[in-house]
Amino acid sequence: MELLFVALGGAILGLAARYLLPGRDFHGAVLVPAVGTAVASAAWVALTWLGWKWDGGWIWWVALGLSAAASAAVDILLSRRRAQADRELQQRLAKNGVPHHA
């Protein structure tokens, strides 16, 4: 049951990253929340395998902290990369013109 709660927490943190950080025009609506959910769940499972107790506070802080960090990193890095790719494509099209297909 706790895995469900940590997955929900990761999804909420991913949603927060999506809507609080700039650049959401460059990726899909579900990508960042999915990353948050996956990272929180994977961290939780890994930490329980390492013997961390589910009723201890640290497992929650670490799993949700990793989820928030991964969500923010994916949002920022992906939006920067895609914005750069768009600029490069615009420059290439301006230089070479738009190809015409017959």
trRosetta pair geometry for C-beta under 8 A, 3 or more apart (Angstrom, degrees):
i j d omega theta_ij theta_ji phi_ij phi_ji
1 4 5.7 -49 -163 28 42 115
1 5 6.9 38 144 -15 68 103
2 5 5.4 -53 -152 37 42 112
2 6 6.2 37 153 -16 72 104
2 44 7.4 -170 123 -169 96 135
2 54 4.7 140 52 -170 173 130
3 6 5.9 -54 -142 40 32 106
3 7 6.2 35 155 -21 64 107
3 41 6.4 61 -169 -135 93 85
3 44 5.8 157 -116 116 74 144
3 45 7.2 43 -117 -67 120 84
4 7 5.8 -55 -147 36 28 112
4 8 6.4 29 154 -18 63 106
5 8 5.7 -53 -147 37 32 111
5 9 6.3 35 152 -20 64 105
6 9 5.4 -49 -147 36 35 116
6 10 6.4 40 152 -21 64 102
6 40 5.0 -168 154 157 88 108
6 41 6.5 143 104 -88 103 52
6 44 4.6 116 103 -72 162 148
6 60 7.1 -139 -101 -122 103 69
6 63 5.3 -16 -160 128 130 145
6 64 6.9 -126 -148 -63 84 85
7 10 5.6 -52 -149 35 32 113
7 11 6.5 34 151 -20 64 103
7 37 5.2 41 -166 -156 79 88
7 40 6.0 162 -102 93 37 115
7 41 4.8 30 -91 -72 94 105
7 44 7.9 -89 -51 16 70 148
8 11 5.6 -51 -148 35 33 113
8 12 6.4 33 153 -18 65 104
9 12 5.7 -54 -148 36 32 111
9 13 6.4 30 154 -16 65 106
9 40 6.1 -179 82 -157 89 157
9 63 7.9 80 84 112 129 104
9 64 5.2 -55 137 -105 130 114
9 67 7.1 116 114 68 87 162
10 13 5.7 -54 -146 39 32 110
10 14 6.2 35 153 -20 65 107
10 36 4.2 171 168 147 76 77
10 37 4.5 140 102 -99 115 33
10 38 7.4 -159 144 28 147 31
10 39 6.3 176 -148 65 132 76
10 40 2.7 -140 -66 5 130 140
10 41 6.5 -99 18 -25 157 73
10 63 7.5 -77 -66 150 109 92
10 64 6.8 -139 -75 -117 68 64
10 67 4.0 -119 -122 -143 90 149
10 71 7.8 169 -172 -48 74 125
11 14 5.5 -54 -148 37 31 114
11 15 6.4 34 152 -20 64 103
11 33 5.0 41 -154 -175 69 100
11 34 7.9 21 -112 -81 83 31
11 36 5.8 149 -91 94 23 112
11 37 4.5 28 -68 -73 82 104
11 40 7.9 -96 -21 30 56 141
12 15 5.6 -50 -148 35 33 112
12 16 6.4 36 151 -21 63 103
12 36 7.7 -130 52 133 36 145
13 16 5.5 -50 -148 35 34 115
13 17 6.5 36 152 -20 65 102
13 36 4.8 -177 81 -156 89 136
13 40 7.4 128 37 -58 129 132
13 64 6.4 152 -41 -166 150 85
13 67 5.1 100 71 120 145 109
13 68 4.6 -95 -175 -85 135 77
13 71 5.7 170 126 13 91 156
14 17 5.6 -50 -147 34 33 111
14 18 6.4 37 152 -22 64 104
14 32 4.8 169 -173 134 90 72
14 33 3.5 139 109 -114 123 40
14 34 6.9 173 173 18 163 27
14 35 5.9 152 -120 63 126 74
14 36 2.6 -144 -51 9 105 135
14 37 6.3 -60 -3 -23 146 72
14 67 7.1 -80 -48 170 87 99
14 71 4.4 -148 -106 -118 65 135
15 18 5.6 -52 -148 33 33 114
15 19 6.3 5 163 2 67 110
15 32 7.6 142 -78 100 26 102
15 33 4.9 31 -58 -90 70 116
15 36 7.6 -98 -8 39 56 155
16 19 6.5 -72 -144 49 26 92
16 20 5.5 4 169 -4 68 124
16 68 7.9 -21 73 -125 122 93
16 71 7.8 74 65 122 79 149
17 20 6.4 -64 -123 47 21 97
17 21 5.5 -2 -177 1 63 122
17 32 5.3 -137 90 168 110 131
17 36 6.8 167 18 -63 127 128
17 68 7.0 162 -58 -153 118 61
17 71 3.9 166 11 135 159 111
17 72 4.9 -132 -130 -75 124 60
17 74 8.0 74 132 59 146 89
17 75 5.0 -167 151 -17 108 149
18 21 7.1 -63 -127 42 9 93
18 24 5.6 82 -178 -112 74 121
18 29 7.3 78 -174 -156 150 51
18 32 4.3 164 -72 67 96 138
18 33 6.3 -41 -21 -39 136 85
18 71 7.6 -76 -37 179 72 110
18 75 6.4 -155 -92 -105 48 131
19 24 6.9 22 -93 -66 41 156
21 24 7.3 124 83 -51 74 90
21 72 6.4 147 -60 -135 150 74
21 75 4.8 98 79 129 146 140
21 76 6.3 -91 -179 -67 143 80
21 79 7.8 -177 129 8 109 151
22 79 7.0 172 112 136 68 160
23 26 5.2 -34 179 22 85 118
23 27 7.7 38 138 8 89 98
23 75 6.6 135 79 167 114 81
23 76 7.1 115 41 -116 150 38
23 78 7.7 146 140 87 129 74
23 79 2.6 55 167 -170 138 158
23 80 7.2 -41 -119 -43 156 54
23 83 7.0 -85 -128 -39 107 123
24 27 6.9 -81 -153 51 47 81
24 75 7.5 -21 -85 -153 71 108
24 79 7.3 -39 -55 -92 26 133
25 79 7.8 86 54 -134 64 107
26 78 6.5 171 114 129 113 84
26 79 4.3 132 53 -126 137 69
26 82 4.0 150 -171 81 120 137
26 83 6.1 -70 -87 -49 148 78
26 86 8.0 -114 -115 -22 108 131
27 31 4.9 -82 158 46 118 148
27 32 6.9 101 101 -34 136 95
27 75 7.4 -133 38 -125 143 59
27 78 5.3 39 -61 126 138 134
27 79 6.6 -92 -10 -72 106 76
27 82 7.0 174 -56 -4 80 157
28 31 4.7 109 62 -24 90 105
30 33 5.9 -72 -157 54 49 105
30 34 5.4 52 150 -30 83 112
31 34 5.8 -64 -150 35 23 111
31 35 6.5 23 155 -20 63 104
31 74 7.2 -145 141 143 101 129
31 78 7.6 -106 130 105 145 173
32 35 5.6 -48 -148 32 35 113
32 36 6.5 37 153 -19 64 103
32 71 5.3 81 -178 -158 90 87
32 74 5.9 172 -113 92 77 116
32 75 5.0 33 -108 -73 135 100
33 36 5.4 -52 -148 36 36 115
33 37 6.3 37 154 -20 67 104
33 71 7.5 35 -89 -127 30 123
34 37 5.7 -52 -146 37 33 111
34 38 6.1 30 157 -17 66 108
35 38 5.9 -57 -143 40 28 108
35 39 6.1 23 161 -15 66 110
35 70 5.6 -146 154 132 107 105
35 71 5.5 153 93 -97 108 64
35 74 4.9 -67 -177 16 178 164
36 39 6.2 -58 -141 39 24 105
36 40 6.2 22 162 -16 62 111
36 67 4.7 70 -159 -180 71 99
36 68 7.3 41 -127 -80 106 36
36 70 6.8 165 -93 82 50 99
36 71 4.1 15 -73 -73 99 125
37 40 6.1 -61 -147 38 25 108
37 41 6.2 19 159 -15 63 113
37 67 7.7 67 -59 -142 16 122
38 41 5.9 -61 -146 40 27 108
38 42 6.0 21 160 -15 66 112
39 42 5.9 -56 -139 41 28 107
39 43 6.0 28 161 -18 64 110
39 66 5.5 -143 157 127 112 95
39 67 4.7 161 90 -103 106 62
39 70 4.2 154 -73 46 168 157
39 71 7.4 -137 32 -41 138 77
40 43 6.0 -58 -144 39 25 109
40 44 6.2 28 156 -23 62 109
40 63 5.1 76 -154 161 68 94
40 64 6.1 29 -121 -94 112 50
40 66 7.1 159 -89 79 51 91
40 67 3.7 10 -63 -75 92 137
41 44 5.7 -55 -148 34 28 113
41 45 6.4 24 157 -15 64 106
42 45 5.9 -55 -147 38 30 108
42 46 6.2 29 156 -17 65 109
43 46 5.7 -57 -145 40 29 111
43 47 6.1 26 159 -17 66 110
43 62 6.5 -154 165 126 126 88
43 63 4.2 165 101 -122 116 71
43 66 4.7 142 -79 62 157 146
43 67 7.0 -123 20 -46 137 84
44 47 6.0 -60 -146 39 25 107
44 48 6.4 21 157 -16 63 107
44 59 6.9 77 -129 169 69 104
44 63 4.5 43 -67 -121 77 147
45 48 5.9 -56 -147 37 29 107
45 49 6.4 31 154 -19 64 106
46 49 5.7 -56 -151 36 31 112
46 50 6.5 27 151 -16 64 107
47 50 5.5 -54 -148 38 35 112
47 52 4.2 -28 162 35 94 138
47 59 5.1 158 128 -132 143 95
47 62 6.3 130 -86 88 150 133
47 63 6.4 -106 11 -63 143 101
48 51 7.7 96 -176 -41 33 8
48 52 6.0 -84 -86 62 38 82
48 54 6.4 13 -101 -64 112 91
48 59 7.3 62 -65 -144 72 142
52 56 6.3 -112 -180 52 84 132
52 58 6.8 -113 -152 88 124 103
52 59 4.5 145 141 -82 129 113
53 56 4.4 96 71 -15 94 106
53 59 6.9 -146 76 -18 43 137
54 59 6.3 -91 -118 81 36 157
56 59 5.4 93 75 0 92 101
56 60 7.9 -166 99 -1 56 88
57 60 5.8 -63 -163 37 45 110
57 61 6.2 38 150 -17 78 109
58 61 5.6 -57 -145 40 38 110
58 62 5.9 31 161 -16 72 109
59 62 6.1 -56 -141 40 27 106
59 63 6.0 22 162 -14 64 113
60 63 6.2 -59 -140 41 24 105
60 64 6.0 6 168 -1 63 116
61 64 6.5 -67 -139 48 20 98
61 65 5.6 22 162 -22 62 118
62 65 5.7 -56 -136 39 23 112
62 66 6.3 24 162 -17 61 106
63 66 6.1 -56 -150 36 25 108
63 67 6.5 27 151 -20 60 109
64 67 5.3 -51 -147 36 36 118
64 68 6.4 38 155 -20 67 102
65 68 5.8 -51 -146 35 31 108
65 69 6.3 28 155 -15 64 108
66 69 5.7 -56 -144 40 31 110
66 70 6.0 28 159 -17 67 109
67 70 6.0 -57 -142 39 26 107
67 71 6.2 26 158 -19 63 109
68 71 5.8 -56 -146 37 28 112
68 72 6.3 24 158 -15 64 109
69 72 6.0 -58 -147 39 28 107
69 73 6.1 26 156 -19 64 111
70 73 5.7 -55 -142 39 30 111
70 74 6.2 28 160 -17 65 107
71 74 6.1 -56 -146 37 26 107
71 75 6.3 25 156 -17 62 111
72 75 5.8 -59 -147 39 29 112
72 76 6.1 20 161 -13 66 111
73 76 6.1 -60 -142 41 26 104
73 77 5.8 13 167 -8 66 116
74 77 6.2 -60 -132 46 23 102
74 78 5.6 16 171 -13 63 119
75 78 6.5 -62 -136 41 15 103
75 79 6.2 8 167 -12 57 115
76 79 6.3 -64 -145 39 21 104
76 80 6.3 19 159 -16 61 111
77 80 5.9 -59 -148 38 28 110
77 81 6.2 24 158 -18 65 110
78 81 5.8 -55 -143 38 30 109
78 82 6.1 21 162 -12 66 110
79 82 6.0 -58 -140 43 28 105
79 83 6.1 32 158 -21 64 108
80 83 5.9 -57 -146 36 27 110
80 84 6.4 26 156 -17 63 108
81 84 5.8 -57 -151 37 29 111
81 85 6.4 29 152 -19 64 107
82 85 5.4 -49 -143 37 36 114
82 86 6.4 41 154 -22 65 102
83 86 5.7 -52 -150 34 32 113
83 87 6.6 33 151 -19 64 103
84 87 5.7 -52 -149 35 33 111
84 88 6.4 33 153 -18 65 106
85 88 5.7 -53 -146 38 32 112
85 89 6.3 33 154 -19 64 106
86 89 5.8 -55 -147 37 30 111
86 90 6.3 31 154 -19 65 106
87 90 5.7 -55 -148 37 31 111
87 91 6.4 30 154 -17 65 106
88 91 5.8 -54 -148 37 31 111
88 92 6.3 29 155 -18 65 107
89 92 5.7 -55 -145 38 32 110
89 93 6.2 29 157 -16 66 108
90 93 5.8 -56 -144 40 29 108
90 94 6.2 30 156 -20 64 108
91 94 5.7 -55 -144 37 29 111
91 95 6.2 26 157 -17 64 110
92 95 5.8 -58 -146 39 29 109
92 96 6.0 -9 169 14 67 114
93 96 6.6 -69 -127 56 24 85
93 97 7.1 -20 -176 160 58 7
93 98 5.8 25 -160 -77 104 71
96 99 7.8 -8 129 -55 111 81
